[in-house]
Amino acid sequence: MMYKSNILIIDDVVENIQVAMNILKEDNYEFSYALNGEEALKLLKKNSFDLILLDIMMPGIDGFEVCRRIKEDPIMMNIPVIFLTAKADIDSMSEGFNVGAVDYIVKPFNANELLMRVRTHVNLYRSQQLLKEHNLSLETKMHYEHKRILSELEENQKEMIFILSELIESISDETGKHIKRVASYAKLLAHLHEAISEDDADVIYYASPMHDIGKIAVPIEILHKKGALSEDEFKIMKTHTTKAHEYLGHAKRKIMKAADIIAYEHHEKWDGSGYPQGLKGENIHIFGRIVAIADVFDALTHKRVYKEAWDVNDAVTYIVEQKGKQFDPYLVELFEAHIDEFIAISKI
């Protein structure tokens, strides 16, 4: 169905309106009219127009003021206004353009001139509207395409973390269930922390399986040694944090950046006695502080090559005793308050 442009004619003389309509109906326009400025502004608030033909001399508010109000309104400011008036002096014409008109036709007007000028401005306005709609459509398309690409990148990060986690599992004495449990503990703690958003809780969940990625650089005989490590062996074991940072330190995507933070800082301690940087208190990133509790609790409650599993109550006691020493006091309080949920995860 062909679009019909809608023209508003504003003039206090009905005959002038009729003459203009008779000439312009040749181009198959839709018409509305108003006999004064107040009536015109009411129509403009309720209807959409492609062009306004506006007389200057009218009772009440004149055409200049009507045009000024139209151009001050963000909804209708782009509608082209053509003055149709008997005032042909330079000052009136200048004022018309100053208040925002696009053209000025002097009465009595020539029929062909009116047709051509109206046609030109209607077509220009329609072209501008179509371009605007096209741009909005393009912006919407680009917005969703950008979201899709980011989503795909995030899924790629998750897939890479899954693959790397499988690699960690294959070379260490820890099982895949350890990695899954640590992720679940970490997400629960993050969810309970009122300063952490749900988005960040998800990031911690997907990034925490990388906490021991640096162990791929630790000799297998140290990783699988039964019994306590020697001082030199422990020094080598501790390098898994710095090695991880070497691997991940240049990451630019949020999940991989979070994995870098966690892998680098999850052995730092609240009192500053941890490694590798000896960070203290809130200088340790909250992601690292969360995974520190998650990792230790799971390590204590499950068998490793170098130790038997602790009783879960003993493990809880240890975490609580390390409040303000090894662990963030507030996180320990959250852990204590929801201990049943952590114990449930430990049984996975």
N, C-alpha and C positions, 0 to 999 in steps of 0.2 A: 504493500500500500504506500502510495507516494505521500511524503510528508508535506503538509501545508504550513507555510510560515504564518505566524500570527502577528498582526500589526495593531498597535494601539494608537488611535487618533485622538488628540486632546485639543479641543477648540470650543470656545463658548458660543460659536455661531453654528447652528445645526447645518445650514446650507453649505458651509465650508467643508464640514465633515462629509456630507453627501457627495460633493464634487470630487473630493479626493478618493472616496470609495468607488465611485463610478469609473474613475480613470484606472485605478489600481486593480479592479476586479478582473481586468484582462489577464493578469498574471496568477489568478486563482489563489489569492491570499485569503486567510481568515481575518475577520475584523472585529475589534472591540472599540468602544469610544467612550469618552468622558467629556462633560461640559465645563469642568473646572478642575483645578489642581488637586483639591482634597479628594474628589471622586476618583481621579486618576491614580493617586497614591494608594487608595484602598484597593483598586483593581490590581495594581502592581503587586500588592502584598499577597494576593490570592491566586494570581495567574502568571503564566510564563509567556513572555513575548519575545519576538525576534527583532522588532524595530518599533520605535516610538516616533510619531509625527507630532510635533508640539508647537502650539501657538504661544506667542510671548505675552500679548496683552489679554489678560483674563481677569475676571473679578476674583477677589480673595488673593491667594498667592499666585504670582505671575509665573510665566514659563521658565524664567531664569532660576527661580527658587525651586520649582518642581525638578528641573534638571539637576540642580545642586544636590537636592535630597536623594535623587536616584543614584547619583554618583557616590554618595556617602554610604550607601547601603551595600555591603559586600555581596549580597545575593543578586541584586539587579544592576550593579554598577557597570557591568560589561555590555548591557543592552545598548545598541547604538541609538542615539537621539538625533533627529533632524528637525531643525526649527523651520516651520512654515509660517511666515509672518510678512506683514506689510511694512515692517520697520526695516528699511534698507540702508540706514546710516552706518558708517564705519564703527562707531562706538557700540551700537547694538550687536553688530556682527562679531566684533571682538569679544564682547561680554559673553555671547553665545558659545564661542569656542573656549573661552576661559572656564566656563562652568562645566564643560565636558561634552558639548555637542560634536558630532562628526561631520555635519554638513548644515547648510543654511540655504533655504530656497525662498525666494521673495514672491509674494502674491502680487498680482495674479500669476500663477505659475503656468508654464508650458507643460502640456500633458506628456509629451515625449521626455522632457527633462525630468519630470517627477517619476515616470516609470523607470528610466534608466538609473537615476540616482538611488531610488528605493531598491531596485533589483541589485545594484552593485553592493549596497551596504547589507542587505539581507543575505546575499551569497557569501560575503566576507564573514559575517557573523556566524553563519552556519558552518563555514569552513573552520573557523576558530573553535567552535564548539566540538566539531568532529575531531579536530586535532587534540583538543583537551581530553575528550573521551578516550581517544586512542592512547594518549600519554598515560592516563590513569590506568587503562587496561594493561599497558606495557609495564607500568610501575608495579601493579598487582602481580603480574606474571613474574617479574623479576624478583619481587619479594618472596613468592612461594618457591621459585627456583632456588633462591639463595638459601631458604630454610631447608629445601630438599638436599642441596649440596652439603650444608652443614650437618644435616642428619646422616648423610652417607659417610661423611668424614668421621663422625662420631662412631658410627657402626664399624667403620674400618679400624678405629682405635680399639674398640671393644674386642674385635676379632683378633687383632694383633696381641692384645693383652692375654686373651685366652690361649693363643699359641705359645706365647712366652711363658705363661704360667704352667702349661704342660711341660715345657722344657725344664723349668725350675723343678717341677715334681720329679722328672725323670732322673735328675742328677743328685737330688738331695734325699735325706731320710724322711722328709715330710711328705704327706700324702696330699692328693688333690682335695680331700675333704678338709684338711687343715686350711688350705687357701680359701675354700668356700666359707668355712666357719669364720675365719678372720674377717672376710668381707662382710659377713652377716653381723658379727659383733660390731664392726666399725660403723655400719649403716645404722644400727640400732642406737649406738651412742650419739651419732651425729643427729639422728632424728629427735632424740631426747633433749639435745642442746638447743635452747631457744634462740641462740644467736646464729645458728646454722640453717640455711634455707634447705628446702627439699631438693632443689637442684644440686646443691653442694653435697647433700647426703648421698644422692645418686652418684655423683662424681667420685666420692670416697669409696663407695661400694665397688665401682668398676676399676678404680685405680689401685686399691689396696692389695689385690693379688700380686702386684709387682713389688711388694715390699722387700722381697729377698732376691730380686733379679740379679743383683751383684754376685750371688753365690756361684754363678756360672764361671767366675774367674778364680774361685777358690779350689785348690787341689782336692781331688776326690777323696784322697786318703785322710784329709782333715775333716771333710764333710761327713765321712762315714766312720770316723774313729769312735770306738767304743770306750767310754770313760772320759775323764776330764782332759781338756786340751792343755798342753804346756803353755808357758808364757809366750814363747815365740809363735806357736801355732795359733794362739788366741789373737795375737797381733795380725796374723794373716787373715784369720776369720773376720776380724773387724773391718778389713778392707772391702768387704762386700758392700758397705754403705758408700764409700767413695767411688768404687768401681761403678756402682749404679748411677751415681751422679755424673760420672764421665759419659756413660751411655745415654742418659736422659736429660742432661743439663741444658741441651739446646732445643728441647721440645718446645713447640709453639701452640699445640692444641691442648685444651684445658684438661682432658683426662690424662694425657701423657705428662703434662706439667705437674699435675697432682701426684702422679706416680713417682716422679722425680723427687718431689718434696717428701713423700712418705718413705721411699726407699733410703733417702739420705738422712732423715731425721728420726726414724722410729726407734732408734737406740739412744737418743738423747734422754736425759733425765731432768725432772723438774728442779732438782737441787744443783744441777750443773755438773754432775759427776759422770754423765754419759759420754758417748762418742758418736761421730768423729770430731765434732766441733766444740764439745763442752758447752753447748747452749744451755741457758737456764730459764726457768719459768716460762712466761709468755713470749720469750724470744724464740721458743720452739713453736713451729707452726702448729695450729690446732689439728691439722690432718695428721701430723706426726705424733702428737700427743694422744690422739684417739687410737691410732693403730698400735701404739706402744702397749696400751692396756689390752687391746684385742689379741695381739700376738703373744704376749706373756701368759695371759689367762689360758689360751688354747695350748700353748707349749707345756704348761704345768699340768693340765688335765688330760694329756694324751701321751702315750708311750713314745719315746724316741730311742734311737740306737744307743745313746749314752745314758739313758735313765728310764725308770718306770714312771707310769702316770701317777700323779698325786690324787689323793682324795679331793673331790670337788670343794668340800668345806675348807680344807687346808689351803687350797688355791685361792678361794675367796678371802680367807684370813690374810694371806700374803699380800694380795692386792690392796686390801684395806690398810694393812700395816705400812704399806709404802706410800700412803697418801701424803703428799707434800714432800716426799723424798724422791722416789722414782717417778711417781705419777702426778698429774694435774689433780689437785684436791677436789675441784668441782666435778671433774669427770668421774672420780672415784665415788663421790656422793651419788651421782646418777647411776653408776654401776651398782652400788649398794641398794638403792631404792628400787631397782628393777632386776634384782639378782635372779629371780625365777625365770625371766625371759632369757638371760644369758646362759643359765644352766640348761634350759631347753635347747638352745642352739648348740651347746657343747655335746649334746647327745646325737647330733646328726652324723 
